[in-house]
Structure formats: structure tokens, C-alpha cells
Amino acid sequence: MTSSRPGPGRTERLTLPGVLTAEEAFRTVEGIAAVQRSDGAIPWFRGHYLDPWDHVEAAMALDTAGEHERAEAAYRWLADHQNPDGSWYAAYPDTPGGVDTDHPTDRGAETNFCAYVAVGVWHHYLSTGDDAFLDRMWPTVVAAVEFVLALQQPGGQIGWRREADGTPVTDALLTGSSSVYQALRCALAIAEHREEPQPDWEVSAGLLAHAIRSHPERFLAKDRYSMDWYYPVLGGALTGPAAKQRIEEGWDRFVVPGTGVRCVVPNPWITGGESCELALTLWAVGESDRAVDILRWIQPHLRAEDGMYWTGYVFDDGVIWPEERTTWTAGSLLLAVAALGGDEATTAVFGGERLPTGLEPGCC
């Protein structure tokens, strides 16, 4: 990866009235690029840690701005540091010398963290058309998917984690499983493109979608969290009238008009990641006006002077908390803006119309 910095001309596509100008988008992209390590690793911020899911989200944001070399370096980092079982550890510390892969801070492996590489790889391919990249990353995607599906339960849901000692956790999280569903669809799209059918993945994706749509009892009860509200829609398991109904049912619980989206009810705390992800979800169900409203609301509270975004804002007290500016929060904002602006790769992976859906069972 070269040391070149993102150019402002590349961020013209990331303009959105009332949300971002091209110069503001440039500063946000530059902020993510400044945190990225020379080997491609993207921690939350310098001195914190890297997790595989948020690393991919930041890489996808770089691709929206045309920073394809930087994004490819991020995926190369994943390929270089994948565990033999196809996983990545849940957290790696960022040290003065770079991300320390020899001493992970969490040696467990989370299934949605590991699956998300497929979303990023397909997004990068759609952004670049680089078949050689897809060839190089295919073994990485296959190994990650196989690790994840080894934790799928008989009811279709995905156990959320394998502990550091190798013990599989059978409990499933609705948010995590919904993210895995999106990843399986992207993995199947890669397989189709390569003409390497994966019928077992198709069955697994169908079982997972069925569980998300029809069996909430198969997941841990986490309905206080806004992600459990919108992720079945964002991940693509719920579409059409069912998706819109779910959004309307949770709107008043989680959305604070003029401010943003709560992370957890009833806490008076809105977060940038959840707000931007809900904006992406609203775009996906055809509610672009409301999506833009939410992105506008968070700008005064969460955008920092350097173009990065604070993680959250306690609106009862009018204070930023925690005092951290994260690459993944900035990345989620750029992805939402890219989708609203019609970026082809971003609309493909989050709109889902052209993604395979898997083979859903006819019963149970």
C-alpha cells in the first residue's frame, strides 16, 4: 500500500445536501485512512483495538471513496491473519508498533465478525471489477463461511461465538445472525460469479432466513437494543411489507426526533453507528427521506472538527460519550451516504435485489 492520501475529487460522489459536502467527505475518508496501519489493519482508533467486523466496515467505506488500494490492503490483512479454522479472534490490540496479532485481547471468535469478510470482498469486487482479487480472497471467504456454519443450530440460527478454549456457544443473537445472513448471500454471489456452486450454503442461508423471519424464540431476548429491531431488515431477511411493518413498530421506541437513534432503550444515548445503519435500512425499504433526516440530525452532535465521528451522545446531558472517534462510525456514515447516492457496489450489497437468497424450507 502506498502512502498516498485520499484526493478530494474522489469524494464528489459522497455529497448529500445537509449531511456532507465533498470537502467534508474528503476529511472523513482522510480520517479513516490516517488510522489505517501500513499493513492494512484498521483499528477503531489508534491505541484501541481492531475487530474483524468493524475493520471490514471501514474498508468498505474506503472503497466508496475510490480508495481501492487501501481497501484491498485491509482485505489482504484479513487473509494474512486468518486462523487455521477460518476464524479471526474477536479483538486485537493496537500498539505503537501496529496491531498485535500475536497477543489478541479476546481469543474468542464471533460468527458475525468472521462472516462479514464475504460482504466486504463482494463489495470490493463490485467496486473494482478485479477478478484477480476475488481469486485471491476466495479461499479466505470459504474458510470463514465454513467456520461460521459449523456453529449453525438445527433451527437455522447461528451460535454467536466459539470461546477461546474452543467451546461452541449455541445461543444465537438476532442481530448477529441477521448480519451472517447478509454475508452468506454475498458469499453465494461470489460462488455464482466463480461458477462454483455451494448447495450446502444455500440450504444454510435458507434455514437461517426462516429462523429470523418466523422464529424469534430461537434467539436470545435482546429487544432493548435497536440493532435487534432493524437488523433483520438491514441484513435482508425481512423485505417488503413485513420490513416496513417492523420499522414502524419500533420507530417511537428507538428514534429520537431531531437527535438520532438510541442504542438501548430507555437510555438517553444516541449512537452514530446505529443511526447510520438505520438510515441504510430506511433506504433499503424505500424511505430515503427519513434516512436523510436521521443523517442530518446527528451531524451537530457527532461530527468532530477533524471530520471523524464520535461514537455517541447523551442527549439528556448534552455530552459526548464515550470520548472516542471511531473508524467504523465514520465508515457507517459514508456507506449510508453512498447508498443514498446510488453507489452501485453499496446498493448491491445492502439492497440485496441481486443477491441469492438461499433455499428456505417449506415448514418448521
C-alpha positions as CSV (number, residue, x, y, z in Angstrom):
1,M,0.0,0.0,0.0
2,T,1.3,3.4,-0.9
3,S,1.3,6.3,1.5
4,S,-0.9,8.5,-0.8
5,R,-3.7,10.3,0.9
6,P,-7.3,10.3,-0.5
7,G,-8.0,13.0,-3.0
8,P,-11.0,15.4,-2.6
9,G,-12.0,14.8,-6.2
10,R,-12.9,11.2,-5.3
11,T,-15.4,12.2,-2.7
12,E,-17.7,14.1,-5.1
13,R,-19.9,11.0,-5.1
14,L,-20.3,11.2,-1.4
15,T,-22.1,14.6,-1.2
16,L,-25.5,14.8,0.3
17,P,-27.2,18.2,1.0
18,G,-27.4,18.9,4.7
19,V,-25.2,16.0,5.5
20,L,-21.8,16.1,3.7
21,T,-20.1,18.3,1.2
22,A,-17.3,16.9,-1.0
23,E,-14.7,18.5,1.3
24,E,-16.4,17.2,4.4
25,A,-16.5,13.7,3.0
26,F,-12.8,14.0,2.0
27,R,-11.9,14.9,5.6
28,T,-13.8,11.8,6.9
29,V,-12.2,9.5,4.4
30,E,-8.8,11.0,5.2
31,G,-9.5,10.4,8.9
32,I,-10.1,6.7,8.3
33,A,-7.0,6.5,6.1
34,A,-4.9,8.2,8.9
35,V,-5.9,5.5,11.4
36,Q,-5.1,2.6,9.0
37,R,-1.8,0.9,9.6
38,S,0.8,0.4,6.9
39,D,-0.1,-3.4,6.7
40,G,-3.8,-2.6,6.0
41,A,-5.1,-3.1,9.5
42,I,-7.9,-0.6,10.6
43,P,-8.3,-0.4,14.4
44,W,-11.2,1.6,15.9
45,F,-8.7,4.3,16.6
46,R,-5.0,4.4,17.4
47,G,-4.2,2.8,20.6
48,H,-7.5,0.9,21.0
49,Y,-8.1,-2.4,19.2
50,L,-9.2,-4.0,15.9
51,D,-12.2,-6.3,15.4
52,P,-12.8,-8.0,12.1
53,W,-16.3,-6.7,11.5
54,D,-15.6,-3.1,12.0
55,H,-12.3,-3.4,10.1
56,V,-14.4,-4.6,7.1
57,E,-16.9,-1.8,7.5
58,A,-14.1,0.8,7.4
59,A,-12.6,-0.9,4.4
60,M,-15.9,-0.8,2.6
61,A,-16.1,3.0,3.3
62,L,-12.7,3.5,1.8
63,D,-14.0,1.8,-1.4
64,T,-16.9,4.2,-1.6
65,A,-14.4,7.0,-1.9
66,G,-12.3,5.2,-4.6
67,E,-9.6,4.3,-2.1
68,H,-9.4,0.8,-3.6
69,E,-5.7,0.2,-2.8
70,R,-6.3,0.9,0.9
71,A,-9.4,-1.3,0.9
72,E,-7.6,-4.1,-0.7
73,A,-4.8,-3.8,1.8
74,A,-7.4,-4.2,4.6
75,Y,-8.7,-7.5,3.0
76,R,-5.1,-8.7,2.5
77,W,-4.6,-8.2,6.2
78,L,-7.5,-10.5,6.9
79,A,-6.2,-13.1,4.5
80,D,-2.8,-13.0,6.1
81,H,-4.1,-13.3,9.7
82,Q,-6.9,-15.8,9.4
83,N,-6.7,-18.6,11.9
84,P,-6.4,-22.2,10.6
85,D,-10.1,-22.9,11.4
86,G,-11.2,-20.0,9.2
87,S,-11.9,-17.6,12.1
88,W,-10.3,-14.4,13.4
89,Y,-10.1,-13.5,17.0
90,A,-12.6,-11.1,18.3
91,A,-10.2,-8.3,19.2
92,Y,-6.5,-7.5,18.5
93,P,-4.8,-4.6,20.4
94,D,-3.4,-1.7,18.5
95,T,0.0,-0.8,19.9
96,P,2.6,1.9,18.9
97,G,4.1,-0.7,16.6
98,G,0.9,-1.7,14.9
99,V,-1.9,-4.2,15.5
100,D,-0.5,-7.0,17.6
101,T,-1.8,-10.3,16.1
102,D,0.3,-12.4,18.5
103,H,-1.5,-11.3,21.6
104,P,-5.2,-10.9,21.0
105,T,-7.2,-9.2,23.8
106,D,-10.1,-11.6,23.1
107,R,-9.3,-15.1,21.8
108,G,-12.9,-16.0,21.2
109,A,-14.2,-15.9,17.7
110,E,-17.6,-14.3,16.9
111,T,-19.5,-15.7,13.9
112,N,-20.9,-12.5,12.6
113,F,-17.4,-10.9,12.8
114,C,-15.9,-13.8,10.8
115,A,-18.7,-14.0,8.2
116,Y,-18.6,-10.3,7.3
117,V,-15.5,-10.7,5.2
118,A,-17.8,-12.0,2.4
119,V,-19.7,-8.7,2.4
120,G,-16.6,-6.7,2.1
121,V,-15.0,-8.9,-0.5
122,W,-18.0,-8.8,-2.8
123,H,-18.4,-5.0,-2.2
124,H,-14.8,-4.5,-3.2
125,Y,-15.1,-6.7,-6.3
126,L,-18.3,-4.8,-7.4
127,S,-16.3,-1.5,-6.8
128,T,-13.3,-2.6,-8.9
129,G,-14.2,-5.5,-11.1
130,D,-10.9,-7.1,-10.0
131,D,-11.2,-10.8,-10.7
132,A,-7.7,-11.4,-9.5
133,F,-8.6,-10.0,-6.1
134,L,-11.6,-12.3,-6.0
135,D,-9.4,-15.3,-6.8
136,R,-7.0,-14.4,-4.0
137,M,-9.7,-13.9,-1.4
138,W,-11.9,-16.9,-2.3
139,P,-10.1,-19.4,0.0
140,T,-10.4,-16.8,2.8
141,V,-14.1,-16.5,2.3
142,V,-14.7,-20.2,2.0
143,A,-12.8,-20.9,5.3
144,A,-14.7,-18.1,7.1
145,V,-18.1,-19.4,5.9
146,E,-17.3,-22.9,6.9
147,F,-16.2,-21.8,10.4
148,V,-19.5,-19.9,10.8
149,L,-21.8,-22.7,9.5
150,A,-20.2,-25.2,11.9
151,L,-22.0,-23.2,14.6
152,Q,-25.4,-23.2,12.9
153,Q,-28.0,-24.8,15.1
154,P,-30.7,-27.3,14.0
155,G,-33.3,-24.5,14.0
156,G,-31.2,-22.4,11.5
157,Q,-29.9,-19.8,13.9
158,I,-26.2,-19.3,14.3
159,G,-24.4,-19.7,17.6
160,W,-22.8,-16.4,18.2
161,R,-19.3,-17.4,19.3
162,R,-16.7,-20.0,19.8
163,E,-14.9,-19.5,23.1
164,A,-11.2,-19.2,23.5
165,D,-10.9,-22.8,24.6
166,G,-12.8,-24.0,21.5
167,T,-16.2,-24.4,23.2
168,P,-19.1,-23.5,20.8
169,V,-21.8,-21.2,22.1
170,T,-25.1,-22.4,20.9
171,D,-27.1,-19.3,21.9
172,A,-27.9,-17.1,19.0
173,L,-28.2,-13.3,18.6
174,L,-30.8,-11.9,16.2
175,T,-28.5,-9.0,15.2
176,G,-25.5,-11.3,14.6
177,S,-27.5,-13.9,12.7
178,S,-29.1,-11.2,10.5
179,S,-25.6,-10.0,9.7
180,V,-24.5,-13.5,8.9
181,Y,-27.4,-13.9,6.6
182,Q,-26.3,-10.9,4.5
183,A,-22.8,-12.4,4.5
184,L,-24.0,-15.8,3.3
185,R,-25.8,-14.1,0.4
186,C,-22.7,-12.2,-0.6
187,A,-20.7,-15.4,-0.3
188,L,-23.2,-17.2,-2.6
189,A,-22.9,-14.3,-5.0
190,I,-19.2,-14.8,-5.1
191,A,-19.6,-18.5,-5.7
192,E,-22.1,-17.9,-8.5
193,H,-19.7,-15.5,-10.1
194,R,-16.9,-18.0,-9.9
195,E,-19.3,-20.8,-11.2
196,E,-18.5,-22.8,-8.0
197,P,-22.0,-23.8,-6.7
198,Q,-22.3,-24.2,-2.9
199,P,-25.6,-26.0,-2.3
200,D,-24.9,-26.5,1.4
201,W,-24.5,-22.8,1.8
202,E,-27.8,-22.3,0.0
203,V,-29.6,-24.6,2.4
204,S,-27.9,-23.0,5.4
205,A,-28.9,-19.5,4.2
206,G,-32.5,-20.5,3.7
207,L,-32.7,-22.1,7.2
208,L,-31.2,-19.0,8.7
209,A,-33.7,-16.7,6.9
210,H,-36.6,-18.8,8.0
211,A,-35.5,-18.7,11.6
212,I,-35.1,-14.9,11.5
213,R,-38.5,-14.4,9.9
214,S,-40.6,-16.9,11.7
215,H,-38.9,-18.0,15.0
216,P,-37.9,-15.1,17.3
217,E,-37.9,-17.6,20.2
218,R,-34.7,-19.2,18.7
219,F,-32.7,-16.1,19.6
220,L,-31.7,-14.5,22.9
221,A,-34.1,-11.8,24.0
222,K,-32.3,-8.5,23.2
223,D,-35.2,-6.4,22.1
224,R,-34.0,-3.4,24.2
225,Y,-31.3,-2.9,21.6
226,S,-32.1,-1.0,18.5
227,M,-29.9,-3.3,16.4
228,D,-32.3,-6.2,17.1
229,W,-35.1,-4.0,15.8
230,Y,-33.7,-3.1,12.4
231,Y,-31.0,-5.7,11.6
232,P,-33.5,-8.4,10.3
233,V,-34.3,-5.7,7.7
234,L,-30.8,-4.4,7.1
235,G,-29.5,-8.0,6.7
236,G,-32.1,-8.7,4.1
237,A,-34.1,-11.4,5.8
238,L,-37.2,-9.2,6.1
239,T,-38.3,-7.4,3.0
240,G,-41.4,-5.7,1.5
241,P,-44.5,-5.1,3.8
242,A,-43.0,-7.2,6.7
243,A,-39.9,-5.0,6.7
244,K,-41.8,-1.7,6.7
245,Q,-44.1,-3.0,9.4
246,R,-41.2,-3.9,11.6
247,I,-39.7,-0.4,11.2
248,E,-42.9,1.3,12.0
249,E,-43.5,-0.8,15.1
250,G,-40.1,0.1,16.6
251,W,-39.9,3.7,15.5
252,D,-41.2,5.5,18.5
253,R,-39.1,3.3,20.9
254,F,-35.8,3.9,19.3
255,V,-35.8,7.1,17.2
256,V,-35.4,10.5,19.0
257,P,-36.6,13.1,16.5
258,G,-34.1,15.7,15.7
259,T,-31.3,13.8,17.5
260,G,-30.7,10.3,16.3
261,V,-31.3,6.6,17.2
262,R,-31.0,5.1,20.7
263,C,-28.6,2.3,21.2
264,V,-30.6,0.8,24.1
265,V,-34.0,1.6,25.5
266,P,-34.6,3.5,27.7
267,N,-31.1,5.0,27.9
268,P,-30.9,8.7,26.7
269,W,-28.0,7.9,24.4
270,I,-27.9,8.0,20.6
271,T,-25.1,6.5,18.7
272,G,-23.7,7.2,15.3
273,G,-23.4,3.6,14.2
274,E,-27.0,2.7,15.0
275,S,-28.2,6.0,13.4
276,C,-26.3,5.4,10.2
277,E,-27.3,1.8,10.0
278,L,-30.9,2.7,10.4
279,A,-30.5,5.2,7.6
280,L,-29.2,2.4,5.4
281,T,-32.1,0.3,6.5
282,L,-34.6,3.0,5.6
283,W,-33.0,3.5,2.2
284,A,-33.4,-0.3,1.6
285,V,-37.1,-0.1,2.3
286,G,-37.6,3.0,0.1
287,E,-37.7,5.5,2.9
288,S,-34.9,7.7,1.7
289,D,-36.3,11.0,3.0
290,R,-36.4,9.7,6.5
291,A,-32.9,8.2,6.1
292,V,-31.5,11.6,5.1
293,D,-33.3,13.2,8.1
294,I,-31.5,10.9,10.5
295,L,-28.1,11.6,8.9
296,R,-28.8,15.3,9.2
297,W,-29.8,15.1,12.8
298,I,-26.6,13.5,14.0
299,Q,-24.2,16.0,12.3
300,P,-24.3,18.7,15.0
301,H,-23.9,16.2,17.8
302,L,-21.4,13.6,16.4
303,R,-19.3,15.1,13.7
304,A,-15.9,16.2,15.1
305,E,-13.7,19.0,13.8
306,D,-11.3,16.6,12.2
307,G,-14.1,15.0,10.1
308,M,-14.4,11.9,12.2
309,Y,-17.5,10.9,14.2
310,W,-17.9,10.4,17.9
311,T,-19.4,7.1,19.0
312,G,-22.4,8.5,20.9
313,Y,-24.1,11.5,22.5
314,V,-26.1,11.6,25.8
315,F,-28.9,13.9,24.9
316,D,-30.3,14.5,28.4
317,D,-26.9,15.9,29.5
318,G,-25.8,17.3,26.1
319,V,-22.4,15.5,26.3
320,I,-20.4,13.2,24.1
321,W,-19.9,9.7,25.5
322,P,-17.6,7.9,25.2
323,E,-15.0,10.3,24.1
324,E,-13.8,8.3,21.1
325,R,-13.9,8.9,17.4
326,T,-14.1,5.5,15.6
327,T,-13.3,4.5,12.1
328,W,-16.4,2.3,12.0
329,T,-18.8,5.1,13.0
330,A,-17.3,7.2,10.2
331,G,-17.5,4.2,7.9
332,S,-21.2,3.6,8.6
333,L,-21.9,7.3,7.7
334,L,-20.1,7.0,4.4
335,L,-21.8,3.8,3.5
336,A,-25.2,5.3,4.2
337,V,-24.4,8.3,2.1
338,A,-23.1,6.1,-0.7
339,A,-26.3,4.1,-0.8
340,L,-28.4,7.2,-0.9
341,G,-26.2,8.5,-3.7
342,G,-26.7,5.3,-5.7
343,D,-23.2,3.9,-5.5
344,E,-23.6,0.6,-7.4
345,A,-21.5,-1.6,-5.1
346,T,-23.0,-0.3,-1.9
347,T,-26.6,-0.5,-3.2
348,A,-25.9,-4.1,-4.4
349,V,-24.8,-5.5,-1.0
350,F,-27.3,-3.6,1.1
351,G,-30.3,-3.5,-1.3
352,G,-29.9,-7.2,-2.0
353,E,-32.1,-7.5,-5.1
354,R,-29.4,-9.3,-7.0
355,L,-28.1,-11.4,-4.1
356,P,-29.0,-15.1,-3.9
357,T,-31.5,-15.8,-1.1
358,G,-30.8,-19.5,-0.3
359,L,-33.3,-22.3,-0.2
360,E,-35.8,-21.7,2.5
361,P,-37.6,-24.8,4.0
362,G,-41.3,-25.2,3.4
363,C,-42.1,-25.8,7.0
364,C,-40.8,-25.7,10.6
